[in-house]
Amino acid sequence: MARAYSIIRRRPGVVDIIFPQQAGKTSYKFQWAANWDAGAWTDLITCTNHGYSDPAVVGDNVVYNNQGAVRVTFNPTTFSITDTSVFWLRMIPYVGGAPGTPTPPLMILPDQMLHGTGVVVVSGTAVQGAALANSVEIHLPGRMENFRIHNESTTIPLAVAFDAGGAEYTVTPNSPIPQFIMEYPAQDSLWVRGVGGTAAFSMSCTRSFPR
């Protein structure tokens, strides 16, 4: 799935983002939250097409001039984000003072989780939706596999898709074992909605590496 921006580097004290300049957009606001289903997101950085570089990122304290692209580099601790924990980002493009549509939430892993095949866990509450178009789109930190999804609702089915126009899988209400298991193929996004109400769920997966 195409993404509005890419994390090209994640090291201790560094989150490095790059994305193409968007025609007509005058600025870009990044926000963060502890989880993808947060009711309120915290403002992080607002930049123009000139980008942003956090002076706390040693050796990178310059504003990048990438032709046709915007680069944003920051240290999570500068903004009171725990650098060793998972957090989520989203970006809102602006035209003048008018905000556009926020991008889907993107999971940011700490550096120590980017080595080896550690398990990544996502949990939260899917919104009620009548169709796939009403789902919440969630972007994972890269291509993942070995999905185990557990619908924690006792009454509400959970609909899950891995493509904006793809098939949905219905995960039945609460059971003592994961109700949806998919080892392959690798996926980097998912769409979730509750059928007839909100549905809490949890999911585990592992990072996918070239074979």
N, C-alpha and C positions, 0 to 999 in steps of 0.2 A: 504494500500500500504506500503510495507517495506521501511523503511527510513535508510539512512546511519548513522544517529546519532539521539539521543533523548535528548530533554530538560527535565531533571528530576526535575528541580527546577527553578522557576522564582519568585524572591522576589525583593523588592526594593534594587537596587544596586547589584543584583546577577543574573547571567545567568549561569546555571550549566548543562554541556553537557557531555554525555557519549556515547561511541561507541566502537564496537569491533575492535581490532587491525586487520589491513588488511595485508594479507600475501604479502611480497615483498615490501610493502610501507615503505619508510624511514621517511616521514614527512607528515604533514597535514596543509594546509593553510586555515584559515577561513577569509572570506571577508564579508563586510556588505554593504547595500545600503538602501536608504530611501524607495525604491519601487522595486518590483520584476522585472520590465521591464527596470531597469537602464542600460544605455549604458556602463557605467563603474562602477566597484565595487571597494571599498576601502579595502586595506589589513588591517586585524585586528590582527590575531595571527597566528604564525607558530610554531608548536610543533612536537616533535618526539613521539614515543610510550610511553614516560614517562609522557606525558600530560603537562598541564599548569595550574598554579594557580596564579591569580592576587593578589599581596600583599594587594591591596586595599579592598579585600573581607575579612572583619574582621572575625576571627575565622576559616578561610578556607585557610590561607596563607601557605599551604604545597602542594607539588606535590603529587598527589594521586598515590598509587600503587595498582591498581585494576587488578588482574591477568587476562590476556587476553583482557583487555579493556583499553581504553584511556579516561581520564577525563580532561575536560577543564572547568575552572571556571573563570569568569571575571565580573567586574563591567563596565557596558556600559559607564559610565562617564569617566573612565580611557582613553577611546578612542574617547572622544568628541561626544558620542552618547547620545541623550536626553533619560534619563531613563524612562520618563513618556510618551514616544511616541512609536508608532509601528515602528519596523524596520525589515529588512530581512537579513537572513544569507545564505551563501552557503559555502561548503567545497571543496577544491581541494586536492586530494591525490597526493603525489610525489614519484617517484622512482629516487633517486639521485636528479639531478636538473631538471628532466623532469616532467612537470605537467600532471596529468591525466584529466579525464572529470569532470567538476564541478558538484556537486550535484544540484538537483532542488532547487530553492529559497524557503526558509522556513520562514513563517511569525512569528515574535516574538512579543507577546503582552506585554505591561507593566503590572505590578502587579495588578493595579486597575481594569483592564479589565478581570481578571481571577476569579472574584467573582460575582455571580449572573448570569443573562442571557442576558448580554448586547449584542448589535448588533455589529458585525464585518463587516467592509466594505473593499472590495478589488476593486481596479480599475487599469487600465493600457491599454496598446495596445497589442493585440495579433498579432503575426507574421503571414505573409502569409504562408500557407501550403497546399500542394496538398492532404494530407492524414493525418490520425490520428498520424502516426509516425513522422510527421513534426510539431506536436503541441508543445507548451511550457507546461511543467509539473510544476504545482504550488502546494506546500505543505502548507496546512492550519495549524493553531496552535494546532489542535486537531480535534476530530470528531465534525462536524458542521451539522446543519439542517436548515430548513426554508429558502432555497435558493431563492433569487430573482435576476435574471440576466437581465440586460438591455444592449442591443447592441446599442451603441451610434453612430455607423457609419450610414451615410445616404444612403449608396449604397452597402456595403459589408456584406454578411452574416457571422455570427459568429458560428463556430462549437465548441461544448462543450461536453466533456466526463468526466466520473468520475472513469474510470478504464483504465489502459494502453491498454487493449484489448477489452474494452467494447463498447457499442453502443454510437454513437455521436448524439447529439441533435442540430438541426439547429435553431439558434436564428435570426430571420429576422431583416433587418436593422431598423433604428431608429423609435421608436413609443413612444407615451407619457406615456405608462405604461410598467412595466416589461414584457418582452415577454416570459420569462421562469420562472416558479414557481414550486418548488419541496419542499414539507414540510418534507417528509421522503423518504427513509431511511437516516441515518446519513452518512456523507462522510468526508474524511480527505484530499483529494487531488482532483485536477481537471486538465484537459488538454484543452487548448484553441488554436484555430487557426482561422485566417481569410480566407475565401474562395474567392480567386481571388484578395486579397489585404490585407493590415493590417486593423484591426478592433479594435477601442477603445470600451471598455465596462466598466460597473460598476456592482458590485455584493454585496449584503448584505446577511448575514446569522447569525445564533445564535449558541452558544455553546450547544452541546448535552450532556445531563446528563443521567445516568442510571435511568430507570423507574422501 
